[in-house]
Amino acid sequence: MLTVKKTLPKIICIDKFYTSKISSSKYACIILNFITKQIVEVYSSRHIHLLANRFTSIPETERNNVTAVIINMWDTYKYLTKQYFKRYELLYA
């Protein structure tokens, strides 16, 4: 996992990006600050177990500061948002 850890902003975007055919995971996951367009965190995979472990390690008080999550329609992102971000508006891109 490659991490550029920053405090979660109020509005985050969660998305995938193509890494490589030779990587163990075809897609990686990125969390962006919607307002500043800066990277918050990057993960080597978008697999649910990896992201769930990471979101669990973020203090609930920090996760509760997130007021909006922007995702595509991928089920894993929808599930994780509902599971780990309690005070949010879910927006689909």
Residue, then its C-alpha position, 0 to 999 in steps of 0.5 A: m500500500l502506497t500512502v500519502k496520509k492526510t487528514l480526511p477533508k469534508i468532501i472526498c472522491i473515491d475512485k480507481f485507476y489502472t495500474s498495470k497488467i503485471s501488477s497483482s491488482k489491475y486497479a488501484c484506489i485513490i482518495l482525493n480532496f474534492i475542493t483542493k484536488q489533492i491526493v489524500e491517500v493511494y492504495s495498491s488495490r481497490h479490493i474491499h478487504l484492503l479498503a475496509n482495513r484502512f477505513t477501520s484504522i481511521p478514527e471515527t471522529e475523523r470519518n465523521n467529519v466527512t460530509a460528502v463522498i463522491i464515487n462511481m456506481w461500483d458496489t464496493y465503494k457504495y458499501l464502504t461509504k455506508q459502512y464507514f462514513k456515518r454523516y455524509e451525502l453520497l454523490y455519484a459521478 
